[in-house]
Amino acid sequence: MNRFRDFLHAYHPIVHTLILGTVMARAAASMSLPFLAIYLSRNTSMSEVMIGVVVGMGALAGTFGGFIGGALSDRFGRRLIMLVALFGWAFVFTGFALVKLPVWFMLLNMMNGLCRSFYEPVSQALMADLTEPAKRFKVYSLRYLAINVGVAVGPLLGAFFASMDGALPFLITGIVYFVYAVILLALLNAFGIKQIEGEKKAPVTLASAWRVIRNDTTFRLYMLGGIIGAIGYSQVMVTLSQYLEHSFADGVKMFAMLMSVNAIVVIVMQIPLARWAERYTPIIAISVGNLLFALGDVGFALSHSIVMFVISMAVFTLGEILNYPAASMLVDKLAPEHMRGTYFGAQTLTNLGHFMGPWIGGLLLASYGGSSLYAIMAVVTVAGTMFYHVGKQKPSSLEISSEVSNRQ
């Protein structure tokens, strides 16, 4: 009981709300979005290609929307941008349940991508605003744990509700986002977020923010490392299913089992590994994470049984646990105080790796086979670590950002 009380007092109530809200929001989104392609196939006349375009447009819109949302949050405040995103999400998912025309599905999914790209970096920036630096890595780790808890629960609920009515998961998701937005609005007002925002806001324009990002060599190198890491990560989250389906009799069941292993390892090991990683710099945590990614890839390349695949996925997931919170912490340390939202928003550009990864993996899988694909990705992932270490030697972004202040 004392530990729970200490945990509650360790972070600002808004931080607790955002972590709990992340579980709810990700569970709701995972209840509906994984079934979007199936829903479109069953309820519209769209072709497979058109469905792929509709689904892909969300990720594409989100890749470039994060920078805009993050920069706007630095200028106008976290509260406004987060609430616009949450109420926008409520509209989007309700729309999915009601519309029929393909063009509306495409527009709604683009809005979904924008809402995600606005909310995710801005919520991270707000968590950092309300948390002392020594505790931020643990907060980012808790946020990542919350994401995985939501993702683990959501699809099961989605399958249950979809069995009643295909549109029901989308409608419920819209309601969950609306309720979350209302609760968050009330709590933000109750805890005086306007005063906190007044201290954090800065007269940063999109143009001046872009100049800082463009000229920050360290940040660009970190983003290159992140893009390469995302290319490697997508081979397990996307391409692995194709490899298993083509190479093993029960490939689909194997992939489902491995996704469960991934979620379980994250939930069980997130907090212990976060405690270990807090003792080291984010660069060290990312380097160890990438090494574990590579070892997992080598395991996939050599695996011929479900037991070997499970062990390889467990090792790969340990790398994931270290890598993603450390990447957030790295951006947190790099970003000037008045541009934290901008930097977290620009970090969404690493999603280019998730966009390119399945295409690159598909080509390698078709040309050389799964074993060669994962051996190559092991080398690529380790090589990507170099960009972080080179970036560490470059000038601090705090120096570069001074030009923004000088030009205002």
Backbone torsions as a table, in degrees:
resi	resn	phi	psi	omega
1	MET	NA	-41.1	179.1
2	ASN	-63.5	-38.0	178.7
3	ARG	-62.8	-41.7	179.3
4	PHE	-64.7	-40.5	178.4
5	ARG	-64.0	-42.4	178.2
6	ASP	-63.2	-39.0	178.8
7	PHE	-62.7	-42.2	-179.9
8	LEU	-64.1	-37.6	-177.9
9	HIS	-83.2	-10.6	-175.6
10	ALA	-73.8	-25.5	-175.5
11	TYR	-131.7	157.8	178.1
12	HIS	-61.7	142.8	179.3
13	PRO	-54.3	-32.3	178.2
14	ILE	-66.7	-34.7	177.6
15	VAL	-64.0	-44.5	176.3
16	HIS	-60.0	-41.3	179.5
17	THR	-62.9	-41.4	-179.3
18	LEU	-67.2	-37.7	179.0
19	ILE	-67.3	-46.6	177.8
20	LEU	-64.1	-40.6	178.2
21	GLY	-63.7	-32.4	177.5
22	THR	-64.3	-40.9	176.1
23	VAL	-59.8	-49.4	-178.7
24	MET	-62.0	-47.5	-175.3
25	ALA	-66.6	-43.0	-179.3
26	ARG	-70.6	-36.0	176.1
27	ALA	-63.3	-42.5	179.8
28	ALA	-65.6	-45.5	-179.8
29	ALA	-65.9	-39.2	179.8
30	SER	-71.8	-16.4	177.4
31	MET	-75.6	-21.7	-173.3
32	SER	-122.7	-48.3	-173.1
33	LEU	-59.8	-39.9	178.4
34	PRO	-60.8	-21.1	-178.4
35	PHE	-99.7	6.2	-175.8
36	LEU	-62.2	-45.1	-179.2
37	ALA	-62.0	-42.1	178.5
38	ILE	-64.8	-42.8	-180.0
39	TYR	-61.4	-43.1	179.3
40	LEU	-66.4	-38.7	179.5
41	SER	-63.8	-39.2	-175.8
42	ARG	-83.4	-27.2	-170.4
43	ASN	-114.8	-0.6	175.9
44	THR	-133.7	172.7	178.2
45	SER	-97.1	15.7	-177.3
46	MET	-67.3	144.0	175.3
47	SER	-76.4	168.9	178.3
48	GLU	-60.9	-38.2	180.0
49	VAL	-64.9	-44.9	-179.3
50	MET	-64.9	-39.0	177.3
51	ILE	-62.5	-41.8	177.1
52	GLY	-60.8	-39.7	178.4
53	VAL	-64.9	-46.2	-179.6
54	VAL	-59.4	-46.8	-179.2
55	VAL	-66.1	-41.3	-177.7
56	GLY	-69.3	-26.8	-176.7
57	MET	-65.1	-28.6	177.6
58	GLY	-63.5	-46.6	179.6
59	ALA	-65.5	-39.2	-178.5
60	LEU	-65.8	-44.1	178.6
61	ALA	-64.3	-38.9	-178.8
62	GLY	-69.3	-28.9	-178.2
63	THR	-60.4	-39.6	-175.1
64	PHE	-102.8	-10.1	-178.6
65	GLY	-77.6	-24.7	-175.8
66	GLY	-61.0	-41.8	-179.7
67	PHE	-61.0	-43.1	-178.8
68	ILE	-64.7	-49.3	179.9
69	GLY	-61.7	-42.1	179.6
70	GLY	-64.1	-43.7	179.6
71	ALA	-65.3	-40.5	178.4
72	LEU	-64.5	-34.5	179.6
73	SER	-68.4	-33.2	175.7
74	ASP	-66.5	-33.2	-176.0
75	ARG	-86.0	-43.6	-172.6
76	PHE	-110.4	-6.6	177.4
77	GLY	108.1	149.1	-177.9
78	ARG	-66.3	-39.7	-172.7
79	ARG	-56.8	-49.6	-176.1
80	LEU	-60.8	-47.9	-175.2
81	ILE	-67.9	-41.2	-179.8
82	MET	-64.5	-42.9	-178.1
83	LEU	-70.2	-36.5	174.7
84	VAL	-59.8	-42.8	180.0
85	ALA	-64.7	-44.6	-176.4
86	LEU	-68.6	-45.8	177.0
87	PHE	-67.0	-33.4	174.8
88	GLY	-62.6	-41.7	177.3
89	TRP	-61.4	-41.2	178.5
90	ALA	-58.9	-41.9	178.1
91	PHE	-65.7	-42.6	-177.3
92	VAL	-61.0	-51.4	-174.6
93	PHE	-72.1	-32.9	172.6
94	THR	-63.8	-38.9	177.7
95	GLY	-63.0	-40.9	177.5
96	PHE	-55.6	-36.9	-177.7
97	ALA	-75.2	-19.5	-171.3
98	LEU	-109.8	-33.3	-172.5
99	VAL	-80.8	164.3	-178.5
100	LYS	-128.3	-30.0	-174.6
101	LEU	-76.6	138.5	-179.7
102	PRO	-54.5	-39.5	-177.0
103	VAL	-62.6	-33.9	178.4
104	TRP	-70.3	-39.0	176.4
105	PHE	-61.7	-40.3	-179.8
106	MET	-65.3	-46.2	-179.7
107	LEU	-64.3	-41.2	179.3
108	LEU	-65.2	-39.9	179.9
109	ASN	-71.3	-31.1	172.3
110	MET	-64.4	-41.9	175.3
111	MET	-62.5	-37.8	177.0
112	ASN	-59.5	-45.4	178.2
113	GLY	-62.2	-40.4	178.9
114	LEU	-67.0	-42.5	179.0
115	CYS	-60.5	-43.8	178.7
116	ARG	-63.2	-43.8	-177.5
117	SER	-69.9	-24.1	174.3
118	PHE	-79.1	-46.7	-171.9
119	TYR	-72.0	-47.5	-171.7
120	GLU	-58.8	-55.7	-178.8
121	PRO	-67.2	-35.0	-177.9
122	VAL	-69.7	-37.8	177.3
123	SER	-65.6	-37.3	176.2
124	GLN	-64.7	-41.8	179.1
125	ALA	-63.3	-40.5	179.3
126	LEU	-66.4	-40.1	176.0
127	MET	-57.8	-42.3	179.5
128	ALA	-68.1	-38.6	178.0
129	ASP	-57.9	-35.1	-172.4
130	LEU	-100.3	5.9	-176.6
131	THR	-127.5	136.8	177.3
132	GLU	-66.9	147.5	-172.9
133	PRO	-52.4	-37.0	-176.3
134	ALA	-65.4	-21.9	-176.5
135	LYS	-103.2	-0.1	-171.5
136	ARG	-69.6	-37.5	179.2
137	PHE	-60.5	-40.7	179.6
138	LYS	-65.7	-36.8	178.2
139	VAL	-64.4	-44.7	178.9
140	TYR	-64.0	-34.9	177.9
141	SER	-67.8	-41.4	177.5
142	LEU	-63.7	-38.2	177.6
143	ARG	-63.3	-42.4	-179.7
144	TYR	-67.4	-36.6	175.2
145	LEU	-62.7	-43.3	179.7
146	ALA	-60.9	-40.2	177.9
147	ILE	-58.9	-46.4	-175.6
148	ASN	-71.8	-33.0	174.8
149	VAL	-63.0	-44.4	178.5
150	GLY	-62.8	-43.3	-179.4
151	VAL	-67.2	-31.8	179.5
152	ALA	-70.5	-36.1	-175.8
153	VAL	-86.1	-37.7	-171.1
154	GLY	-54.7	-53.0	-176.7
155	PRO	-59.4	-34.4	178.3
156	LEU	-65.3	-43.0	176.8
157	LEU	-65.3	-39.4	-179.9
158	GLY	-61.6	-43.3	178.9
159	ALA	-63.4	-37.7	179.6
160	PHE	-65.9	-48.9	-178.2
161	PHE	-70.0	-35.0	180.0
162	ALA	-65.4	-26.6	178.2
163	SER	-67.8	-21.6	176.5
164	MET	-85.7	-46.8	-178.7
165	ASP	-160.1	128.8	-176.3
166	GLY	-60.0	-28.9	-178.1
167	ALA	-85.1	-15.3	-173.2
168	LEU	-60.9	-44.2	178.9
169	PRO	-58.2	-37.3	-179.9
170	PHE	-68.3	-41.8	179.9
171	LEU	-64.7	-43.2	178.7
172	ILE	-64.0	-40.2	178.1
173	THR	-60.5	-43.6	177.6
174	GLY	-59.9	-41.8	179.1
175	ILE	-64.9	-42.8	179.7
176	VAL	-60.2	-45.3	179.1
177	TYR	-63.7	-39.1	179.5
178	PHE	-64.4	-45.8	179.5
179	VAL	-62.9	-43.7	178.5
180	TYR	-60.2	-42.5	-179.8
181	ALA	-62.8	-42.6	-179.5
182	VAL	-65.4	-45.4	179.2
183	ILE	-62.5	-44.5	-179.1
184	LEU	-64.2	-40.8	177.7
185	LEU	-58.8	-46.2	-179.8
186	ALA	-62.7	-42.7	-178.3
187	LEU	-70.9	-38.4	178.0
188	LEU	-61.7	-39.7	177.5
189	ASN	-70.2	-40.3	-176.9
190	ALA	-65.2	-35.4	-176.8
191	PHE	-97.7	15.1	171.8
192	GLY	68.4	41.9	-178.5
193	ILE	-65.4	-25.1	179.5
194	LYS	-62.4	-39.0	178.7
195	GLN	-67.1	-42.4	178.5
196	ILE	-62.4	-43.2	179.2
197	GLU	-63.6	-36.1	180.0
198	GLY	-60.8	-30.6	178.7
199	GLU	-81.0	-21.5	-174.0
200	LYS	-98.5	-25.9	-174.8
201	LYS	-60.7	147.9	178.1
202	ALA	-142.8	146.5	-179.0
203	PRO	-76.5	61.2	-178.3
204	VAL	-98.3	122.4	177.6
205	THR	-89.5	163.4	177.5
206	LEU	-59.5	-39.6	-178.3
207	ALA	-65.3	-45.8	-178.5
208	SER	-69.8	-35.4	176.8
209	ALA	-63.4	-42.2	178.8
210	TRP	-62.8	-36.4	179.3
211	ARG	-62.3	-42.0	179.9
212	VAL	-64.7	-47.0	179.3
213	ILE	-60.9	-43.4	-177.9
214	ARG	-64.0	-36.0	-176.3
215	ASN	-90.6	-6.0	-178.1
216	ASP	-86.7	93.6	-177.0
217	THR	-61.5	-39.9	179.6
218	THR	-58.5	-47.4	-178.7
219	PHE	-63.6	-40.7	179.8
220	ARG	-62.3	-41.0	179.0
221	LEU	-66.9	-39.7	175.8
222	TYR	-61.7	-40.5	179.6
223	MET	-66.3	-38.1	176.2
224	LEU	-61.6	-43.1	176.1
225	GLY	-61.4	-39.2	178.9
226	GLY	-67.5	-39.2	178.4
227	ILE	-63.9	-43.6	178.5
228	ILE	-64.0	-42.0	177.2
229	GLY	-61.4	-38.1	179.5
230	ALA	-68.8	-34.9	176.2
231	ILE	-61.5	-44.0	178.6
232	GLY	-67.7	-41.8	-178.6
233	TYR	-62.3	-38.4	-177.6
234	SER	-66.4	-20.8	178.7
235	GLN	-68.2	-25.1	178.1
236	VAL	-90.4	-39.3	-177.1
237	MET	-77.8	-22.4	-176.1
238	VAL	-123.0	-61.2	-171.4
239	THR	-68.5	-29.0	-178.2
240	LEU	-58.2	-36.2	179.9
241	SER	-62.4	-39.4	178.6
242	GLN	-67.6	-42.2	179.8
243	TYR	-61.5	-46.0	-179.1
244	LEU	-67.2	-40.2	-178.6
245	GLU	-63.1	-38.1	-176.9
246	HIS	-83.7	-21.7	-171.2
247	SER	-108.4	-15.0	-176.3
248	PHE	-133.5	147.0	-176.3
249	ALA	-61.7	-41.6	179.9
250	ASP	-107.7	43.7	-174.2
251	GLY	-59.0	-41.2	-178.4
252	VAL	-65.7	-43.7	178.0
253	LYS	-64.8	-38.1	177.9
254	MET	-61.3	-43.8	-179.0
255	PHE	-64.4	-43.0	178.2
256	ALA	-59.7	-41.2	178.4
257	MET	-63.8	-41.3	-179.4
258	LEU	-66.4	-35.3	176.3
259	MET	-65.6	-36.0	175.9
260	SER	-66.5	-41.3	176.8
261	VAL	-59.6	-43.4	179.0
262	ASN	-57.3	-48.9	-178.6
263	ALA	-65.3	-41.9	-177.9
264	ILE	-64.9	-44.2	-179.6
265	VAL	-63.2	-40.9	178.1
266	VAL	-60.6	-48.6	-176.7
267	ILE	-64.2	-39.6	-176.8
268	VAL	-78.1	-39.4	-169.6
269	MET	-101.4	-7.3	-175.2
270	GLN	-58.1	-51.8	-176.1
271	ILE	-67.9	-46.6	177.7
272	PRO	-59.6	-42.1	179.9
273	LEU	-70.4	-32.3	176.7
274	ALA	-63.5	-40.3	177.8
275	ARG	-62.5	-39.8	178.0
276	TRP	-66.1	-45.3	-174.9
277	ALA	-68.0	-26.9	179.8
278	GLU	-61.2	-21.5	-178.4
279	ARG	-80.9	-8.8	-175.4
280	TYR	-126.3	170.8	179.0
281	THR	-75.7	157.8	176.7
282	PRO	-57.6	-34.0	179.2
283	ILE	-61.8	-42.4	178.6
284	ILE	-63.3	-44.8	-179.7
285	ALA	-61.6	-40.9	178.8
286	ILE	-67.3	-40.3	-179.6
287	SER	-63.3	-44.9	177.5
288	VAL	-66.0	-39.6	177.9
289	GLY	-60.6	-45.0	178.6
290	ASN	-65.0	-36.2	176.7
291	LEU	-63.2	-40.7	177.4
292	LEU	-68.3	-37.2	172.4
293	PHE	-55.0	-48.2	-177.1
294	ALA	-64.7	-41.5	177.8
295	LEU	-63.2	-39.1	175.9
296	GLY	-62.8	-41.4	177.8
297	ASP	-62.2	-43.2	177.5
298	VAL	-61.0	-40.0	177.0
299	GLY	-60.9	-43.1	177.2
300	PHE	-61.8	-39.1	-178.8
301	ALA	-64.6	-31.8	-175.1
302	LEU	-99.8	-7.1	-173.4
303	SER	-75.4	138.8	175.7
304	HIS	-131.8	5.6	179.3
305	SER	-141.6	161.1	-178.8
306	ILE	-63.4	-34.0	-179.9
307	VAL	-62.4	-44.9	178.8
308	MET	-64.3	-39.3	178.1
309	PHE	-64.4	-40.4	179.4
310	VAL	-63.3	-44.7	178.2
311	ILE	-62.0	-43.4	-180.0
312	SER	-63.2	-40.9	178.6
313	MET	-65.9	-38.8	178.8
314	ALA	-62.1	-44.3	178.2
315	VAL	-64.3	-45.1	179.4
316	PHE	-59.2	-41.0	-177.9
317	THR	-68.0	-33.0	174.8
318	LEU	-60.2	-38.6	175.4
319	GLY	-64.2	-40.3	177.9
320	GLU	-60.9	-43.1	-179.0
321	ILE	-60.7	-40.1	180.0
322	LEU	-76.7	-37.7	-169.0
323	ASN	-71.6	-50.6	-168.8
324	TYR	-71.1	-46.2	174.6
325	PRO	-62.8	-36.5	179.8
326	ALA	-65.8	-36.3	177.3
327	ALA	-63.3	-39.8	176.3
328	SER	-64.3	-41.9	-179.8
329	MET	-65.4	-35.5	179.2
330	LEU	-63.2	-44.9	177.8
331	VAL	-65.3	-39.2	178.8
332	ASP	-59.2	-44.4	-179.7
333	LYS	-69.4	-31.8	-175.8
334	LEU	-79.7	-34.5	-170.7
335	ALA	-73.1	135.2	169.8
336	PRO	-62.5	149.3	-175.1
337	GLU	-52.9	-42.5	-174.7
338	HIS	-82.8	-0.7	-178.9
339	MET	-128.4	24.6	-177.3
340	ARG	-61.9	-42.2	178.6
341	GLY	-62.1	-41.3	179.0
342	THR	-60.0	-45.6	-177.7
343	TYR	-68.5	-42.9	177.1
344	PHE	-64.5	-36.0	177.0
345	GLY	-65.7	-43.4	179.8
346	ALA	-66.3	-24.0	178.4
347	GLN	-61.4	-22.9	179.4
348	THR	-65.1	-12.9	176.3
349	LEU	-63.3	-19.2	176.0
350	THR	-64.7	-15.2	176.2
351	ASN	-63.4	-15.0	173.8
352	LEU	-57.3	-33.1	177.3
353	GLY	-64.7	-38.8	177.2
354	HIS	-70.2	-27.3	177.8
355	PHE	-75.5	-42.8	-177.6
356	MET	-82.1	-30.0	-172.2
357	GLY	-55.9	-50.4	-180.0
358	PRO	-61.7	-34.3	177.9
359	TRP	-67.3	-48.4	178.9
360	ILE	-62.6	-44.4	-180.0
361	GLY	-63.2	-40.0	178.3
362	GLY	-61.6	-41.3	178.5
363	LEU	-63.9	-46.1	-179.8
364	LEU	-66.0	-39.0	179.6
365	LEU	-63.8	-43.7	-179.3
366	ALA	-69.1	-34.1	-174.3
367	SER	-87.2	-37.3	-171.2
368	TYR	-124.9	-11.7	-179.8
369	GLY	93.5	165.9	-174.1
370	GLY	-65.8	-40.2	-178.6
371	SER	-61.3	-45.1	178.8
372	SER	-67.5	-38.7	178.4
373	LEU	-55.5	-50.6	-175.0
374	TYR	-75.6	-27.7	173.1
375	ALA	-66.0	-43.0	178.2
376	ILE	-63.5	-43.8	-177.8
377	MET	-66.3	-30.4	175.6
378	ALA	-61.7	-44.3	179.5
379	VAL	-67.1	-44.4	-178.5
380	VAL	-61.1	-43.2	-178.0
381	THR	-64.1	-45.2	177.8
382	VAL	-63.5	-40.2	179.0
383	ALA	-62.8	-33.7	179.8
384	GLY	-62.8	-24.9	178.6
385	THR	-61.1	-29.5	-178.6
386	MET	-56.1	-37.6	-177.3
387	PHE	-63.3	-34.4	178.0
388	TYR	-67.4	-42.7	-178.0
389	HIS	-70.7	-35.7	175.4
390	VAL	-68.3	-42.4	179.5
391	GLY	-61.3	-32.5	-179.3
392	LYS	-62.0	-26.6	-176.9
393	GLN	-84.2	-8.8	-175.4
394	LYS	-84.2	166.9	-179.5
395	PRO	-60.5	151.1	-179.7
396	SER	-69.1	145.9	177.7
397	SER	-67.0	-20.6	178.0
398	LEU	-63.1	-34.8	177.7
399	GLU	-70.1	-43.5	-177.8
400	ILE	-66.0	-38.6	-174.7
401	SER	-67.9	-15.2	-179.5
402	SER	-61.6	-24.2	179.3
403	GLU	-67.4	-27.9	176.1
404	VAL	-63.8	-46.8	-179.5
405	SER	-63.2	-37.6	-178.0
406	ASN	-68.8	-25.9	-176.2
407	ARG	-94.9	-7.1	-177.9
408	GLN	-76.0	NA	NA
